[in-house]
Amino acid sequence: MTFWVKPRSSIEALPEAGDLVRDLLELFYEYFPEYEGCLGFSQSPRRPRYLFLYMEGPCGGLLPSAALFLKDLLENAFPGAEVRVYGKPWP
């Protein structure tokens, strides 16, 4: 699964998100410790500075409740941005 965060318009840009995403992942791991070390992220260096949060390491996917929780975290952290999810949660 990959979560793509992008600004709603091409004029806007996302802020530098490294520290914020690390905090979000820390919170996510508190609720879903089984995914510790399974998520990575990157942010494009140029405007509009898209953010990608993706599965890495030994994990192949997220359960639906974990995917929804993570999507909600991203939507709340980046108000006004669009969060798209690619891939499907495990059934």
VMD Tcl script that draws the C-alpha trace (Angstrom):
set ca {
  {0.00 0.00 0.00}
  {1.06 3.55 -0.68}
  {-0.50 6.73 0.68}
  {-0.04 9.78 -1.54}
  {-0.57 13.21 -0.01}
  {-0.87 16.12 -2.44}
  {-2.09 19.68 -2.19}
  {-5.55 20.33 -3.61}
  {-4.20 22.88 -6.09}
  {-1.00 23.02 -8.13}
  {-0.29 26.51 -6.77}
  {0.06 25.30 -3.19}
  {2.88 23.18 -1.81}
  {3.05 20.88 1.18}
  {5.38 22.00 3.96}
  {8.51 20.03 4.84}
  {6.90 17.03 6.52}
  {9.70 14.86 7.89}
  {9.25 15.65 11.58}
  {5.46 15.61 11.35}
  {5.40 12.23 9.62}
  {7.79 10.74 12.17}
  {5.42 11.93 14.92}
  {2.43 10.47 13.05}
  {4.17 7.14 12.65}
  {5.05 7.09 16.33}
  {1.36 7.60 17.16}
  {0.34 4.98 14.58}
  {2.76 2.45 16.13}
  {1.27 3.08 19.58}
  {-2.09 1.82 18.27}
  {-0.68 -0.77 15.85}
  {2.69 -1.95 17.26}
  {2.70 -4.97 14.95}
  {3.58 -2.63 12.06}
  {6.67 -1.13 13.71}
  {9.36 -0.77 11.06}
  {7.00 -1.54 8.18}
  {6.36 2.00 6.95}
  {8.65 4.41 5.18}
  {8.09 7.82 3.65}
  {9.57 10.23 1.18}
  {8.74 13.72 0.05}
  {9.54 15.19 -3.34}
  {12.04 18.04 -3.08}
  {10.29 20.29 -5.62}
  {6.92 21.98 -5.51}
  {4.28 20.82 -4.83}
  {6.32 18.57 -2.48}
  {4.16 15.44 -2.71}
  {4.43 13.09 0.26}
  {4.50 9.30 -0.10}
  {4.03 6.90 2.81}
  {4.61 3.30 1.80}
  {5.04 -0.26 3.04}
  {8.63 -1.46 3.33}
  {10.53 -4.20 5.05}
  {8.89 -7.49 5.99}
  {5.27 -6.29 5.81}
  {3.12 -6.76 2.77}
  {0.05 -4.73 3.69}
  {-2.21 -3.27 6.34}
  {-5.42 -4.49 7.87}
  {-8.44 -2.28 6.99}
  {-8.61 -0.70 10.45}
  {-4.91 0.22 10.36}
  {-5.19 1.63 6.82}
  {-8.21 3.77 7.77}
  {-6.49 5.02 10.94}
  {-3.38 6.00 8.98}
  {-5.41 7.75 6.29}
  {-7.29 9.71 8.97}
  {-4.00 10.71 10.61}
  {-2.69 12.03 7.30}
  {-5.90 13.91 6.49}
  {-5.86 15.60 9.89}
  {-2.15 16.42 9.68}
  {-2.49 18.00 6.23}
  {-5.82 19.86 6.21}
  {-6.89 20.81 2.73}
  {-4.62 18.22 1.11}
  {-5.87 15.17 -0.73}
  {-4.85 11.73 0.56}
  {-5.04 8.94 -1.99}
  {-4.51 5.30 -1.12}
  {-3.06 2.91 -3.67}
  {-3.39 -0.79 -3.03}
  {-5.99 -2.55 -0.95}
  {-5.99 -3.40 2.74}
  {-5.91 -7.03 3.66}
  {-9.41 -8.51 4.12}
}
mol new
graphics top color blue
foreach p $ca { graphics top sphere $p radius 0.5 }
foreach p [lrange $ca 0 end-1] q [lrange $ca 1 end] { graphics top cylinder $p $q radius 0.2 }
display resetview
